[in-house]
Amino acid sequence: MKTVRLTAAQALVRYLANQLNEDGETYIAGVWAIFGHGNVAGIGEALYGIREELPTYRGQNEQSMAHAAIAYAKQLRRRRAMAVTSSIGPGATNMVTAAALAHVNRLPVLLIPGDIFANRGPDPVLQQIEDFGDGTVSANDCFKPVSRYFDRIMRPEQLLTALPRAMRTMMDPADCGPVTLAFCQDVQAEAFDYPVAFFEKKVWRIRRPEPDRNEFETAVAALKAAKNPVIVAGGGVHFAGATETLTAFVEKHRIPVVETQAGKSALAWDHDLNFGPVGVTGAESANSVSENADLVIGVGTRFQDFTTGSWALFKNPNRKILALNVQAYDSSKHDAIPLVADAKIGLEKLSAALGDHRYAAPDASLKAGWFAKADVATAAPKDANTLPTDMQVIGAVQRASRDNTVVMCAAGTMPGGLHQLWKAKLPLSYHMEYGFSCMGYEIAGGLGIKMAEPDRDVIVMVGDGSYMMMNSELATAVAMGAKITVVITDNRGYGCINRLQISAGGAEFNNLYAHTNVNPIAIDFAAHAAAMGADARKVSSTADLEAALNAARDATVPTVIVIDTDPYPALDAGGYWWDVAVPEVSPREEVKKARVAYEAALKERS
């Protein structure tokens, strides 16, 4: 057997550079890195040696680097991914939040934190976490519950088994998620005679599982028996490349579609059978159809509480759930009829089995009525001197967007408004991280989207709260020439949670700056963004916002546009109940009243 002598770190990066997807592209498109004593000598030296084949990108924070990598993979429908390496200690634990985000959203990312010395000679090393009762524990054990595959590389030859397992996990449509390879820092520098064959180019193909015969027959019978079915389109529609298949399926059989946050843009917003967003942040049209459905067909959705109105939405007493999902875990929730299969293959086979079977589509006026209300909410303010609502900001961004625009967000007020109001025309033109709803994902995620699709206009919608949590990758975007546009809505605090606090009977407390025990502050976000090299400005109206967005197309650096908004208004139309427990006992009358309403709502849960 022919061998080549390499350090373990050199072997790692050489292997990654030779793993291809079915399109012949290097699956790991690059490595994000912040170096420290736990990875600079080993992995750092190895990455330098292969920098032409496997590019390295430097970020400002380990968590936000991982966010950029995750957004990159999401925008490319999991067909490509990126790796992220850190030192040990805080550099590693910074990535745990991002690992959880990827785990919840079923998105691939390869995390390579440095680890303690395998030989334990210099213990305890700088930044080492010591478990008084377990000598095998390091800070990287935090990754175990938020990784789909975890391994600790304590000998160079362990890469021969660990790396194929890592690739298998990231490329598996059901198990896809974060992989953590905790890489002991002394082992990174150790050499081993690796088989040359280990580094030959290998093509990995994402499998498309076919449905089980018995499950399929049960699913077809349920479809044929249904009178008022509805399809809940989830993110799996995008990952399976099944948007065109979904369109053909619903047009042939006349089944209405409602969209989750992850599934939005699976069907064009103006398609007559797209009844809009579903659930807590949904549309009246979608929720009305869902309430009456006798068969709820989930396609690539995990039925999150926001989708189901905390399981109070599907009210038909005879309703059944049919869950078409590549992951068996998701297909069996809430006593669903499982159909474990690839979304595209599953829809094609169901359509063939149904033949010319068609259903009576819901009343089209439901959809027309909803969008009439949405258009009112997003129209420009009549009084230019009043603070705009978040809905009006969304309208301004919508009017300035084009077909190739990708709007993205993650947390705060904007996800609900965008889900309800944004008109997504093309697949993947709407990018929302609402599985983990992680504050701080936005700017780093926008950078990842732009890296994935450089020709798309990427508009990042972020509130002042999320911006304050994590904004440093704006400097990275400037350095990389990644021309993203960031719209910061400044409501002077955590406006979304403040409204939730009020709705649960609570007093306004500790959310808006005005209600904290600190001196009032006024942050100049435009000046801050400009200090990082962005073309930044503050606008005073939605009309000025539209003009600034149009001007941003000609910018040569990232653009940041700041606009003050009113933290209190919310969209009255649409939406559904969300289970947020209200205290049983309180001296406040507002809480007592909210508790009565909460107990009544609990009785509606199916």
Summary of the structure (lengths in Angstrom):
residues: 606
radius of gyration: 25.0
end to end distance: 62.4
largest distance: 79.0
contacts: 2266
relative contact order: 0.10
helix: 40%
strand: 18%
